[in-house]
Amino acid sequence: MTQKQLAMECGVARQTINCIENDKYDPTLELAFKLSKILKVKVDDLFIYE
């Protein structure tokens, strides 16, 4: 899945997905849950709180 495809499914800009991947942006709780649902992983596995 491309960043563009993921962004479209989440309703955000592709740049948002890029920033999340590069640890330059922390998603909202709503977006974190959307991402985990789309990617079929638990939020805890997708994001690690340090």
N, CA, C and O atoms as a Tripos MOL2 file, in Angstrom:
@<TRIPOS>MOLECULE
protein
  200   199    50     0     0
PROTEIN
NO_CHARGES

@<TRIPOS>ATOM
      1 N           0.8480   -1.1650    0.0000 N.3       1 MET1
      2 CA          0.0000    0.0000    0.0000 C.3       1 MET1
      3 C           0.9000    1.2360    0.0000 C.2       1 MET1
      4 O           1.8580    1.3220    0.7680 O.2       1 MET1
      5 N           0.5800    2.1750   -0.8600 N.am      2 THR2
      6 CA          1.3840    3.3920   -0.9250 C.3       2 THR2
      7 C           0.9340    4.3910    0.1350 C.2       2 THR2
      8 O          -0.1480    4.2640    0.7090 O.2       2 THR2
      9 N           1.7770    5.3780    0.3820 N.am      3 GLN3
     10 CA          1.4090    6.4460    1.3130 C.3       3 GLN3
     11 C           0.1490    7.1510    0.8250 C.2       3 GLN3
     12 O          -0.7210    7.5030    1.6220 O.2       3 GLN3
     13 N           0.0540    7.3530   -0.4700 N.am      4 LYS4
     14 CA         -1.1010    8.0400   -1.0360 C.3       4 LYS4
     15 C          -2.3830    7.2380   -0.8020 C.2       4 LYS4
     16 O          -3.4090    7.7990   -0.4160 O.2       4 LYS4
     17 N          -2.3220    5.9310   -1.0360 N.am      5 GLN5
     18 CA         -3.4940    5.0850   -0.8280 C.3       5 GLN5
     19 C          -3.9120    5.0780    0.6370 C.2       5 GLN5
     20 O          -5.0980    5.1850    0.9490 O.2       5 GLN5
     21 N          -2.9430    4.9530    1.5290 N.am      6 LEU6
     22 CA         -3.2280    4.9440    2.9540 C.3       6 LEU6
     23 C          -3.8160    6.2850    3.3930 C.2       6 LEU6
     24 O          -4.7770    6.3300    4.1620 O.2       6 LEU6
     25 N          -3.2410    7.3530    2.9060 N.am      7 ALA7
     26 CA         -3.7320    8.6870    3.2450 C.3       7 ALA7
     27 C          -5.1730    8.8760    2.7790 C.2       7 ALA7
     28 O          -5.9980    9.4280    3.5070 O.2       7 ALA7
     29 N          -5.4700    8.4260    1.5840 N.am      8 MET8
     30 CA         -6.8240    8.5640    1.0510 C.3       8 MET8
     31 C          -7.8230    7.7990    1.9140 C.2       8 MET8
     32 O          -8.9130    8.3010    2.1860 O.2       8 MET8
     33 N          -7.4660    6.5990    2.3440 N.am      9 GLU9
     34 CA         -8.3670    5.7970    3.1710 C.3       9 GLU9
     35 C          -8.5750    6.4190    4.5470 C.2       9 GLU9
     36 O          -9.6320    6.2620    5.1570 O.2       9 GLU9
     37 N          -7.5560    7.1260    5.0300 N.am     10 CYS10
     38 CA         -7.6430    7.7620    6.3520 C.3      10 CYS10
     39 C          -8.2260    9.1660    6.2870 C.2      10 CYS10
     40 O          -8.6300    9.7200    7.3090 O.2      10 CYS10
     41 N          -8.2700    9.7380    5.1000 N.am     11 GLY11
     42 CA         -8.7890   11.0950    4.9610 C.3      11 GLY11
     43 C          -7.7890   12.1670    5.3500 C.2      11 GLY11
     44 O          -8.1640   13.2320    5.8410 O.2      11 GLY11
     45 N          -6.5090   11.8780    5.1260 N.am     12 VAL12
     46 CA         -5.4540   12.8510    5.4240 C.3      12 VAL12
     47 C          -4.5780   13.0280    4.1830 C.2      12 VAL12
     48 O          -4.7360   12.3170    3.1910 O.2      12 VAL12
     49 N          -3.6610   13.9790    4.2570 N.am     13 ALA13
     50 CA         -2.7230   14.2150    3.1560 C.3      13 ALA13
     51 C          -1.6160   13.1670    3.1890 C.2      13 ALA13
     52 O          -1.2830   12.6340    4.2470 O.2      13 ALA13
     53 N          -1.0550   12.8810    2.0280 N.am     14 ARG14
     54 CA          0.0570   11.9290    1.9480 C.3      14 ARG14
     55 C           1.2140   12.3830    2.8240 C.2      14 ARG14
     56 O           1.9040   11.5580    3.4220 O.2      14 ARG14
     57 N           1.4280   13.6920    2.9020 N.am     15 GLN15
     58 CA          2.5150   14.2370    3.7130 C.3      15 GLN15
     59 C           2.3400   13.8880    5.1960 C.2      15 GLN15
     60 O           3.3230   13.7250    5.9190 O.2      15 GLN15
     61 N           1.0960   13.7770    5.6390 N.am     16 THR16
     62 CA          0.8240   13.3990    7.0320 C.3      16 THR16
     63 C           1.3490   11.9980    7.2970 C.2      16 THR16
     64 O           1.9890   11.7540    8.3200 O.2      16 THR16
     65 N           1.0820   11.0830    6.3850 N.am     17 ILE17
     66 CA          1.5610    9.7060    6.5320 C.3      17 ILE17
     67 C           3.0840    9.6920    6.5360 C.2      17 ILE17
     68 O           3.6960    8.9830    7.3360 O.2      17 ILE17
     69 N           3.6880   10.4580    5.6620 N.am     18 ASN18
     70 CA          5.1430   10.5470    5.5900 C.3      18 ASN18
     71 C           5.7220   11.0610    6.9070 C.2      18 ASN18
     72 O           6.7090   10.5180    7.4030 O.2      18 ASN18
     73 N           5.1240   12.0860    7.4680 N.am     19 CYS19
     74 CA          5.6080   12.6480    8.7320 C.3      19 CYS19
     75 C           5.4610   11.6660    9.8830 C.2      19 CYS19
     76 O           6.3280   11.6010   10.7550 O.2      19 CYS19
     77 N           4.3790   10.9050    9.8960 N.am     20 ILE20
     78 CA          4.1960    9.8830   10.9340 C.3      20 ILE20
     79 C           5.2900    8.8300   10.8120 C.2      20 ILE20
     80 O           5.8790    8.4230   11.8130 O.2      20 ILE20
     81 N           5.5610    8.3890    9.5870 N.am     21 GLU21
     82 CA          6.5920    7.3660    9.3670 C.3      21 GLU21
     83 C           7.9710    7.8490    9.7860 C.2      21 GLU21
     84 O           8.8070    7.0490   10.2050 O.2      21 GLU21
     85 N           8.2150    9.1470    9.6760 N.am     22 ASN22
     86 CA          9.5320    9.7090    9.9870 C.3      22 ASN22
     87 C           9.5960   10.3490   11.3720 C.2      22 ASN22
     88 O          10.5040   11.1310   11.6560 O.2      22 ASN22
     89 N           8.6320   10.0160   12.2330 N.am     23 ASP23
     90 CA          8.5930   10.5170   13.6160 C.3      23 ASP23
     91 C           8.6260   12.0420   13.7110 C.2      23 ASP23
     92 O           9.2200   12.6040   14.6310 O.2      23 ASP23
     93 N           7.9830   12.7010   12.7520 N.am     24 LYS24
     94 CA          7.9030   14.1590   12.7780 C.3      24 LYS24
     95 C           6.5020   14.6310   13.1520 C.2      24 LYS24
     96 O           6.2580   15.8330   13.2670 O.2      24 LYS24
     97 N           5.5780   13.6810   13.3440 N.am     25 TYR25
     98 CA          4.1940   14.0190   13.6740 C.3      25 TYR25
     99 C           3.5800   12.8770   14.4600 C.2      25 TYR25
    100 O           3.6840   11.7120   14.0760 O.2      25 TYR25
    101 N           2.9380   13.2260   15.5680 N.am     26 ASP26
    102 CA          2.1930   12.2380   16.3460 C.3      26 ASP26
    103 C           0.7320   12.3420   15.9470 C.2      26 ASP26
    104 O           0.1260   13.4040   16.0900 O.2      26 ASP26
    105 N           0.1640   11.2620   15.4530 N.am     27 PRO27
    106 CA         -1.2270   11.3160   14.9910 C.3      27 PRO27
    107 C          -2.2040   11.4820   16.1440 C.2      27 PRO27
    108 O          -1.8960   11.1660   17.2930 O.2      27 PRO27
    109 N          -3.3750   11.9810   15.8150 N.am     28 THR28
    110 CA         -4.4430   12.0410   16.8080 C.3      28 THR28
    111 C          -4.8370   10.6200   17.1560 C.2      28 THR28
    112 O          -4.5070    9.6780   16.4360 O.2      28 THR28
    113 N          -5.5370   10.4750   18.2480 N.am     29 LEU29
    114 CA         -5.9990    9.1490   18.6490 C.3      29 LEU29
    115 C          -6.9180    8.5620   17.5850 C.2      29 LEU29
    116 O          -6.8500    7.3710   17.2830 O.2      29 LEU29
    117 N          -7.7730    9.4040   17.0230 N.am     30 GLU30
    118 CA         -8.6840    8.9480   15.9680 C.3      30 GLU30
    119 C          -7.9120    8.4250   14.7620 C.2      30 GLU30
    120 O          -8.2370    7.3660   14.2250 O.2      30 GLU30
    121 N          -6.8920    9.1640   14.3370 N.am     31 LEU31
    122 CA         -6.0990    8.7410   13.1810 C.3      31 LEU31
    123 C          -5.3130    7.4750   13.5030 C.2      31 LEU31
    124 O          -5.1820    6.6000   12.6480 O.2      31 LEU31
    125 N          -4.7950    7.3650   14.7060 N.am     32 ALA32
    126 CA         -4.0590    6.1600   15.1000 C.3      32 ALA32
    127 C          -4.9540    4.9290   15.0000 C.2      32 ALA32
    128 O          -4.5230    3.8790   14.5240 O.2      32 ALA32
    129 N          -6.2010    5.0610   15.4490 N.am     33 PHE33
    130 CA         -7.1280    3.9260   15.3620 C.3      33 PHE33
    131 C          -7.5180    3.6240   13.9110 C.2      33 PHE33
    132 O          -7.6790    2.4600   13.5450 O.2      33 PHE33
    133 N          -7.6700    4.6620   13.0860 N.am     34 LYS34
    134 CA         -7.9670    4.4310   11.6640 C.3      34 LYS34
    135 C          -6.8210    3.6630   11.0090 C.2      34 LYS34
    136 O          -7.0440    2.7010   10.2740 O.2      34 LYS34
    137 N          -5.5970    4.1020   11.2850 N.am     35 LEU35
    138 CA         -4.4300    3.4460   10.7060 C.3      35 LEU35
    139 C          -4.3470    1.9790   11.1420 C.2      35 LEU35
    140 O          -4.0870    1.0950   10.3250 O.2      35 LEU35
    141 N          -4.5660    1.7330   12.4190 N.am     36 SER36
    142 CA         -4.4800    0.3500   12.8960 C.3      36 SER36
    143 C          -5.5620   -0.5250   12.2840 C.2      36 SER36
    144 O          -5.3240   -1.6950   11.9840 O.2      36 SER36
    145 N          -6.7400    0.0330   12.1000 N.am     37 LYS37
    146 CA         -7.8290   -0.7410   11.4840 C.3      37 LYS37
    147 C          -7.5180   -1.0520   10.0190 C.2      37 LYS37
    148 O          -7.6890   -2.1850    9.5700 O.2      37 LYS37
    149 N          -7.0660   -0.0540    9.2870 N.am     38 ILE38
    150 CA         -6.7550   -0.2350    7.8700 C.3      38 ILE38
    151 C          -5.5940   -1.2130    7.6790 C.2      38 ILE38
    152 O          -5.6200   -2.0540    6.7800 O.2      38 ILE38
    153 N          -4.5770   -1.0910    8.5340 N.am     39 LEU39
    154 CA         -3.3960   -1.9450    8.4130 C.3      39 LEU39
    155 C          -3.5550   -3.2920    9.1270 C.2      39 LEU39
    156 O          -2.6880   -4.1610    9.0390 O.2      39 LEU39
    157 N          -4.6920   -3.4470    9.8430 N.am     40 LYS40
    158 CA         -5.0200   -4.7010   10.5200 C.3      40 LYS40
    159 C          -3.9660   -5.1130   11.5480 C.2      40 LYS40
    160 O          -3.5340   -6.2640   11.6100 O.2      40 LYS40
    161 N          -3.5710   -4.1220   12.3530 N.am     41 VAL41
    162 CA         -2.6650   -4.3570   13.4730 C.3      41 VAL41
    163 C          -3.1920   -3.6050   14.6860 C.2      41 VAL41
    164 O          -3.9750   -2.6630   14.5530 O.2      41 VAL41
    165 N          -2.7570   -4.0270   15.8720 N.am     42 LYS42
    166 CA         -3.1580   -3.3220   17.0770 C.3      42 LYS42
    167 C          -2.4300   -1.9830   17.1590 C.2      42 LYS42
    168 O          -1.2960   -1.8500   16.6980 O.2      42 LYS42
    169 N          -3.0890   -1.0050   17.7440 N.am     43 VAL43
    170 CA         -2.4710    0.3150   17.9050 C.3      43 VAL43
    171 C          -1.1570    0.1810   18.6620 C.2      43 VAL43
    172 O          -0.1770    0.8510   18.3340 O.2      43 VAL43
    173 N          -1.1330   -0.6840   19.6770 N.am     44 ASP44
    174 CA          0.0840   -0.8900   20.4680 C.3      44 ASP44
    175 C           1.2390   -1.4120   19.6230 C.2      44 ASP44
    176 O           2.3990   -1.1230   19.9150 O.2      44 ASP44
    177 N           0.9350   -2.1740   18.5860 N.am     45 ASP45
    178 CA          1.9800   -2.6950   17.7110 C.3      45 ASP45
    179 C           2.4190   -1.6570   16.6720 C.2      45 ASP45
    180 O           3.5400   -1.7040   16.1670 O.2      45 ASP45
    181 N           1.5300   -0.7370   16.3690 N.am     46 LEU46
    182 CA          1.8190    0.2810   15.3600 C.3      46 LEU46
    183 C           2.6110    1.4520   15.9250 C.2      46 LEU46
    184 O           3.4900    2.0070   15.2650 O.2      46 LEU46
    185 N           2.2760    1.8190   17.1760 N.am     47 PHE47
    186 CA          2.9380    2.9560   17.8330 C.3      47 PHE47
    187 C           3.4950    2.5270   19.1790 C.2      47 PHE47
    188 O           2.8050    1.8960   19.9800 O.2      47 PHE47
    189 N           4.7450    2.8760   19.4140 N.am     48 ILE48
    190 CA          5.3990    2.5560   20.6840 C.3      48 ILE48
    191 C           5.6150    3.8410   21.4380 C.2      48 ILE48
    192 O           6.2540    4.7650   20.9360 O.2      48 ILE48
    193 N           5.0790    3.9050   22.6600 N.am     49 TYR49
    194 CA          5.2380    5.0820   23.4850 C.3      49 TYR49
    195 C           6.5270    4.9640   24.2820 C.2      49 TYR49
    196 O           6.7490    3.9830   24.9920 O.2      49 TYR49
    197 N           7.3730    5.9800   24.1520 N.am     50 GLU50
    198 CA          8.6450    5.9750   24.8820 C.3      50 GLU50
    199 C           8.7280    7.1490   25.8120 C.2      50 GLU50
    200 O           9.7280    7.3130   26.5110 O.2      50 GLU50
@<TRIPOS>BOND
     1     1     2 1
     2     2     3 1
     3     3     4 2
     4     3     5 am
     5     5     6 1
     6     6     7 1
     7     7     8 2
     8     7     9 am
     9     9    10 1
    10    10    11 1
    11    11    12 2
    12    11    13 am
    13    13    14 1
    14    14    15 1
    15    15    16 2
    16    15    17 am
    17    17    18 1
    18    18    19 1
    19    19    20 2
    20    19    21 am
    21    21    22 1
    22    22    23 1
    23    23    24 2
    24    23    25 am
    25    25    26 1
    26    26    27 1
    27    27    28 2
    28    27    29 am
    29    29    30 1
    30    30    31 1
    31    31    32 2
    32    31    33 am
    33    33    34 1
    34    34    35 1
    35    35    36 2
    36    35    37 am
    37    37    38 1
    38    38    39 1
    39    39    40 2
    40    39    41 am
    41    41    42 1
    42    42    43 1
    43    43    44 2
    44    43    45 am
    45    45    46 1
    46    46    47 1
    47    47    48 2
    48    47    49 am
    49    49    50 1
    50    50    51 1
    51    51    52 2
    52    51    53 am
    53    53    54 1
    54    54    55 1
    55    55    56 2
    56    55    57 am
    57    57    58 1
    58    58    59 1
    59    59    60 2
    60    59    61 am
    61    61    62 1
    62    62    63 1
    63    63    64 2
    64    63    65 am
    65    65    66 1
    66    66    67 1
    67    67    68 2
    68    67    69 am
    69    69    70 1
    70    70    71 1
    71    71    72 2
    72    71    73 am
    73    73    74 1
    74    74    75 1
    75    75    76 2
    76    75    77 am
    77    77    78 1
    78    78    79 1
    79    79    80 2
    80    79    81 am
    81    81    82 1
    82    82    83 1
    83    83    84 2
    84    83    85 am
    85    85    86 1
    86    86    87 1
    87    87    88 2
    88    87    89 am
    89    89    90 1
    90    90    91 1
    91    91    92 2
    92    91    93 am
    93    93    94 1
    94    94    95 1
    95    95    96 2
    96    95    97 am
    97    97    98 1
    98    98    99 1
    99    99   100 2
   100    99   101 am
   101   101   102 1
   102   102   103 1
   103   103   104 2
   104   103   105 am
   105   105   106 1
   106   106   107 1
   107   107   108 2
   108   107   109 am
   109   109   110 1
   110   110   111 1
   111   111   112 2
   112   111   113 am
   113   113   114 1
   114   114   115 1
   115   115   116 2
   116   115   117 am
   117   117   118 1
   118   118   119 1
   119   119   120 2
   120   119   121 am
   121   121   122 1
   122   122   123 1
   123   123   124 2
   124   123   125 am
   125   125   126 1
   126   126   127 1
   127   127   128 2
   128   127   129 am
   129   129   130 1
   130   130   131 1
   131   131   132 2
   132   131   133 am
   133   133   134 1
   134   134   135 1
   135   135   136 2
   136   135   137 am
   137   137   138 1
   138   138   139 1
   139   139   140 2
   140   139   141 am
   141   141   142 1
   142   142   143 1
   143   143   144 2
   144   143   145 am
   145   145   146 1
   146   146   147 1
   147   147   148 2
   148   147   149 am
   149   149   150 1
   150   150   151 1
   151   151   152 2
   152   151   153 am
   153   153   154 1
   154   154   155 1
   155   155   156 2
   156   155   157 am
   157   157   158 1
   158   158   159 1
   159   159   160 2
   160   159   161 am
   161   161   162 1
   162   162   163 1
   163   163   164 2
   164   163   165 am
   165   165   166 1
   166   166   167 1
   167   167   168 2
   168   167   169 am
   169   169   170 1
   170   170   171 1
   171   171   172 2
   172   171   173 am
   173   173   174 1
   174   174   175 1
   175   175   176 2
   176   175   177 am
   177   177   178 1
   178   178   179 1
   179   179   180 2
   180   179   181 am
   181   181   182 1
   182   182   183 1
   183   183   184 2
   184   183   185 am
   185   185   186 1
   186   186   187 1
   187   187   188 2
   188   187   189 am
   189   189   190 1
   190   190   191 1
   191   191   192 2
   192   191   193 am
   193   193   194 1
   194   194   195 1
   195   195   196 2
   196   195   197 am
   197   197   198 1
   198   198   199 1
   199   199   200 2
@<TRIPOS>SUBSTRUCTURE
     1 MET1         2 RESIDUE 1 A MET
     2 THR2         6 RESIDUE 1 A THR
     3 GLN3        10 RESIDUE 1 A GLN
     4 LYS4        14 RESIDUE 1 A LYS
     5 GLN5        18 RESIDUE 1 A GLN
     6 LEU6        22 RESIDUE 1 A LEU
     7 ALA7        26 RESIDUE 1 A ALA
     8 MET8        30 RESIDUE 1 A MET
     9 GLU9        34 RESIDUE 1 A GLU
    10 CYS10       38 RESIDUE 1 A CYS
    11 GLY11       42 RESIDUE 1 A GLY
    12 VAL12       46 RESIDUE 1 A VAL
    13 ALA13       50 RESIDUE 1 A ALA
    14 ARG14       54 RESIDUE 1 A ARG
    15 GLN15       58 RESIDUE 1 A GLN
    16 THR16       62 RESIDUE 1 A THR
    17 ILE17       66 RESIDUE 1 A ILE
    18 ASN18       70 RESIDUE 1 A ASN
    19 CYS19       74 RESIDUE 1 A CYS
    20 ILE20       78 RESIDUE 1 A ILE
    21 GLU21       82 RESIDUE 1 A GLU
    22 ASN22       86 RESIDUE 1 A ASN
    23 ASP23       90 RESIDUE 1 A ASP
    24 LYS24       94 RESIDUE 1 A LYS
    25 TYR25       98 RESIDUE 1 A TYR
    26 ASP26      102 RESIDUE 1 A ASP
    27 PRO27      106 RESIDUE 1 A PRO
    28 THR28      110 RESIDUE 1 A THR
    29 LEU29      114 RESIDUE 1 A LEU
    30 GLU30      118 RESIDUE 1 A GLU
    31 LEU31      122 RESIDUE 1 A LEU
    32 ALA32      126 RESIDUE 1 A ALA
    33 PHE33      130 RESIDUE 1 A PHE
    34 LYS34      134 RESIDUE 1 A LYS
    35 LEU35      138 RESIDUE 1 A LEU
    36 SER36      142 RESIDUE 1 A SER
    37 LYS37      146 RESIDUE 1 A LYS
    38 ILE38      150 RESIDUE 1 A ILE
    39 LEU39      154 RESIDUE 1 A LEU
    40 LYS40      158 RESIDUE 1 A LYS
    41 VAL41      162 RESIDUE 1 A VAL
    42 LYS42      166 RESIDUE 1 A LYS
    43 VAL43      170 RESIDUE 1 A VAL
    44 ASP44      174 RESIDUE 1 A ASP
    45 ASP45      178 RESIDUE 1 A ASP
    46 LEU46      182 RESIDUE 1 A LEU
    47 PHE47      186 RESIDUE 1 A PHE
    48 ILE48      190 RESIDUE 1 A ILE
    49 TYR49      194 RESIDUE 1 A TYR
    50 GLU50      198 RESIDUE 1 A GLU
